[in-house]
Amino acid sequence: MQPFHHTRKRRIQACVSSLLLLAIFPFDHLAAQDAASSFEEVAAQAAAARDVDDVPRSIELYTQALQLDPKWEEGWWFLGLQQYGSGAFPSAIDAFSHLLTLNPKSARALALRGLCEFETGDYTQSLSDVRNGVAKGAVNDAHNEQILRYHEAMLLTRLGRFSDALKAYAPFAEHKLSSPELLVAIGLAGLRIPLLPKDASADQHPLVTAVGEATFKFMEGDQTAAQQAFDDLFQRFPTARNAHFHYGNLLSAFGPEAAAPQYKKELEIAPDNTSALVMLAWSLLMQHRSDEALPYAKRIAQEDPERAASQLVLGRALLDTGNIAGGIEHLERGLKLQSDNLEIHIALAKAYSKSGRDKDARRERRLCLQMTQNGATGFAHP
C-alpha cells in the first residue's frame, strides 16, 4: 500500500490537470454561453428601462450591453438616441460614430450625429452630416424633415452661405410654417449676419424680425404685402446695412431692372458694400447698359480684385464696350480664381469668338454644355 502522501499527491495532480483542461477547452464554451446569456439579459433590461423613460438607467444598461457586444448596432442607436435626448451631445456623437463604423449607410445616425454636432458648435461637420443624412433618406416624416431642413438653413447662415440659406428657408414660407425664431433666422440670412437665432442680441431682434417677416411674405408669393412690409422696414430702419441689397436680390427674380434701384440705394447707405457693387454692375450688364456698368465694374476690380465675380463683371463690361483684349484678360484672371464659374466660360466663349480664336471658343462652348448638363447654373448672388 502506497503511503498516504503519495496518493494525495496524485489526486492533487489529477485535479490540476482537469482544471487545466477545463480552462483550455470546455470552459471557453461555458463562458461564451454565460456571456451570451448576460448580454441578452442586460439588453432586455436596457430596453425595459427605455420603455418606461428611465433614461439614466437605460444609458447605463446600454453601455454595459455594448461592452459585452460592441457590434450591436441597435444598441449604439438607442444609446445615442437616449444621450441626445438627455443633452449628452459629445457622448451621443461617439455612439452614433460607433454605429456608422458598423453601418456607414445609416442615414438616421448621420442626421442625428449632425444635430449633436450642431449643439457642440462643430458647424462645418454638422452641416455635412445633416445634408448627407437627408440625401441618404433620413427624412421619414414631415416633422423630421422640418427639423433637419431648419438646422441646415441655420448652419448655412452661420457659415456665411446666405443665398443658400434663404433657398433652404423658402419651403417653410411656401407651406406657411412660421414661428418667431424662424423669422429671426430668415432675417439673419437676409441681412447677411452669420449668427444662429439664439445668438442674436436683443438689440438686433426688431430689425432682423422685420426683415424676416417681409421676406416671409415675399416667399409666400404675396408681393403686395411684401412690398408694403419692406417699405415699412426701410422707414423704420433707414440705415440698415444689407436691407436694400437683400430686397434687390429677391426682386432680381422679376428681372434686373427691378433689382438695380435697390442695389443703388444700398450703395448710398453702404458705399463699401462690394457685393452690392457686383450685383448693380451685373444687373446693368443684363439690361445691355454696359457703359453705365463699366465705372462700377472698374471700382469693384480695384476694391476686391481677388474675387472671381469682380473679374467677371469687369471682363464682361470691357467686352461689351468693345475692349475685347481687356475683357479676355480679366475673364481669364477670373477663371484662375474660380475655374467652375459657368458665366466666365460663357463670356470667354463669346470673347474668343470675337477675337478670332475659334478653337478656344469651341472649347469653351463644350465646357459650358458639359457644366450645364452637370447642373451648373448662371450668375449667383454673392
C-alpha angles and dihedrals in degrees: 000000000000119000114265094244091057092051091047091049092054091049091052091049090051092051091049091050091050092050090050091052091049090050092052102041128006096027091065090058092047092048091051090051091050092047092050091048090048093049093049091048095049092044091053091049090050092052091048092051089049091051091058093043094247091150100174092049093045091051090050093049096044088051091052092047092050091052086059094044114017091179094064102121096186090053093054089048095052093040090054092045093052092046091048091051092050094049096251091134101163090051091047090051089055092050094049090046090055089050092049090051088058095038114019091180095063101123093183092055091050092050094046092047087052091053090050091050088051089058093048093049098249090133101165094052090041092057091048093050095043092049094045091047092053092045091053094050107271091141104090100155140017095258095053090045091054092050094050095042091049092052090046091054093046090050092050089054093046090052093049098254094129101161091050090048093054090050089052091051094049096084090058090059093042089056092040093240105155139162135162091256092049091053090051089049093051091046092053091052092047093050091044094239109153097219137115115240091251090057096053111110124237089250091057096050100082093053099041092045091052090050090047093051094049092046092048090055090049091050090049088059097246097131096171092054091042093053091049091048092051091046089053090047093053091050093050096042106025095165100042109139116233094009095109090037090055093048090049090054090052092048092050086082086073094049139285093277090064094049102043097074091055092051089052091051090049090055090051088058098036112020090178094060099117092179089061089047091053093049094045092051091046093049090051090050090051088054090052090247094132095151089058092044096051099075091049091047092052090049092051093051091051095048099039109017096157093063117098092214090056092055091044094053094046092044091052093045092051092045093049092048092053102264097121097165092049090047093053091048093056095039091053089048089053091050090057088054095047116012095182096056105126095197092056091052091048091050092046092052089055093044095048090048092052091049093050095251093134097165092054090045091054091049091053093048090052090050091050091052092049092047092049091050088051091055102264114156134203131261112340128205109262 
